[in-house]
Amino acid sequence: MGLINRDEYPEALEPKDIQEILKLGRRQTYELLADAPFRVLKVGRNYKIPKHVFFNWFEGSGIKN
């Protein structure tokens, strides 16, 4: 797995960003977001994930805020 440059991503991640970072398919990404171990905001039909929250989870700190 290559290094991930956080600066390439917006402050509010979208499912396509999560999909790219975790190398998941579309269905797997939305299944993860349906019961995510990190905070997910749903605005209408759009999902937004705060970048710092996602990367804290991804790095193992387990913070859900």
N, C-alpha and C positions, 0 to 999 in steps of 0.2 A: 504494500500500500504506500503510495507516495505521500509526501507532505502536503498538508492542506493549508493554503494561504487564506486565513480568515478575512483579510482585507479585501479579497475579491468578492465577498458576499455583502449584501445590504444588511442594515441593522435589524430588519424584520425579514426573516427567511420565509420562503414559500416552499410548498411541497417539492417543487422541481429542484430546489437547492438541497433539501434533505435527501432526495433521491440520488442526486449526484454525489454528495458527500459519503453516503452510506452504501452506494452502489446497489440500490434496491430497484425493483420494478415499480411501476405505478401502483398496482394493487397492494403490494407489500407496504409501500409508503403510506397509503391512506389507512391501511389496517393499523400501522404503528400510530398514526395521528389520532385514530379513533379512541385509543386507550394509551396515550403517550405517558411515559414516565417523566415528562417535562411539560412546562406550561405551553399550551396551544390556544391561540385566540382564533375564534371563528367569526368572521364578519360576513354575514350573508352566506354565500357559498365559498368564500375564500378563507384559507387558513394562513395565519401569520404566527411565526415562532420567533420570539426574541433571540437574536444571535447569541448573546452572552449566556442565556439560559441553556440553549441547545449545546453549546460547546462545553459548558460546565458539566452537563450530563455526559456528553461524549467522552470527556476526559476522565470521567469516573467520580466526580465530586458529588453527583446525585442530587444536586440542588434543584428543587422544583418551585421556582418563584418567578 
